[in-house]
Amino acid sequence: MKLVYRAAALKEVREAFAWYLNEAGQRQAAIFRDELNAKVALLMVSPGLGTPGPKNTRAMPLKVFPYTVHYRIDGDVFRVFAVSHQRRRPGYWLKH
């Protein structure tokens, strides 16, 4: 399966990583990155684990950090639409 991040989702990941790096240090930023990568890897193997959402998407929160991965499977492509902070307006990423 091929992994594709939407440009806006990559921007969210970079911004979150930078925030943790600046505010909590390199170790915490690395833990965030590792948890996100592990969650995406798990979902690529078992995409049905996420909660169904709008437009045939699914969502799965991270365990430690207040972020949710919003994704969809299109054939053999795993598309990440957003890695949203859980305090942001729900569904904001659907408009892009």
C-alpha positions as CSV (number, residue, x, y, z in Angstrom):
1,M,0.0,0.0,0.0
2,K,1.2,3.5,-0.9
3,L,1.1,6.2,1.8
4,V,0.2,9.8,0.6
5,Y,-0.1,12.8,2.9
6,R,-2.2,15.7,1.6
7,A,0.0,18.9,1.6
8,A,-2.2,20.4,4.4
9,A,-1.7,17.3,6.5
10,L,2.1,17.4,6.1
11,K,2.0,21.1,7.1
12,E,0.1,20.2,10.3
13,V,2.6,17.4,11.1
14,R,5.6,19.8,10.6
15,E,3.9,22.5,12.7
16,A,3.1,20.1,15.5
17,F,6.6,18.6,15.5
18,A,8.2,22.1,15.5
19,W,5.9,23.2,18.4
20,Y,7.0,20.1,20.5
21,L,10.6,20.7,19.6
22,N,10.5,24.3,20.6
23,E,8.2,24.0,23.7
24,A,9.1,20.5,25.1
25,G,12.4,19.6,23.5
26,Q,13.9,17.1,21.1
27,R,12.9,14.0,23.0
28,Q,9.2,15.0,23.2
29,A,9.1,15.9,19.5
30,A,10.7,12.6,18.6
31,I,8.1,10.8,20.7
32,F,5.3,12.7,18.8
33,R,6.8,11.7,15.5
34,D,7.3,8.1,16.5
35,E,3.7,7.8,17.8
36,L,2.3,9.3,14.6
37,N,4.4,7.0,12.4
38,A,3.4,3.9,14.4
39,K,-0.3,4.9,14.3
40,V,-0.2,5.4,10.5
41,A,1.7,2.1,10.1
42,L,-1.0,0.3,12.2
43,L,-3.8,1.8,10.3
44,M,-2.2,0.9,6.9
45,V,-2.3,-2.7,8.1
46,S,-5.7,-2.5,9.7
47,P,-7.6,0.5,8.2
48,G,-10.9,-0.6,9.7
49,L,-9.7,0.4,13.2
50,G,-10.6,4.0,12.7
51,T,-14.0,5.5,13.4
52,P,-16.0,6.1,10.2
53,G,-16.4,9.7,9.2
54,P,-17.7,11.9,6.4
55,K,-16.8,11.4,2.8
56,N,-15.7,7.8,3.3
57,T,-12.9,8.9,5.7
58,R,-11.9,7.3,9.0
59,A,-10.4,8.9,12.1
60,M,-8.1,7.5,14.8
61,P,-6.7,9.6,17.7
62,L,-3.2,9.3,18.9
63,K,-2.8,7.8,22.3
64,V,-0.5,10.3,24.0
65,F,-0.9,13.5,22.0
66,P,-4.1,15.5,21.3
67,Y,-4.1,14.8,17.6
68,T,-6.3,12.7,15.3
69,V,-5.3,11.1,12.0
70,H,-8.0,11.5,9.3
71,Y,-7.6,9.1,6.4
72,R,-9.2,7.1,3.6
73,I,-8.2,4.1,1.6
74,D,-8.4,4.6,-2.2
75,G,-7.6,1.3,-3.8
76,D,-4.1,0.6,-2.6
77,V,-3.4,4.2,-1.5
78,F,-3.6,5.2,2.1
79,R,-4.4,8.9,2.1
80,V,-3.9,11.1,5.1
81,F,-6.2,14.1,4.9
82,A,-5.4,15.7,8.2
83,V,-3.5,15.3,11.4
84,S,-5.7,17.6,13.4
85,H,-5.3,19.0,16.9
86,Q,-8.3,17.8,18.9
87,R,-9.2,21.3,20.1
88,R,-9.5,22.7,16.5
89,R,-12.9,23.1,14.9
90,P,-14.1,19.6,13.9
91,G,-14.2,18.9,10.2
92,Y,-12.2,22.0,9.2
93,W,-10.1,19.8,6.9
94,L,-13.1,18.7,4.9
95,K,-13.3,22.1,3.2
96,H,-9.9,21.8,1.5
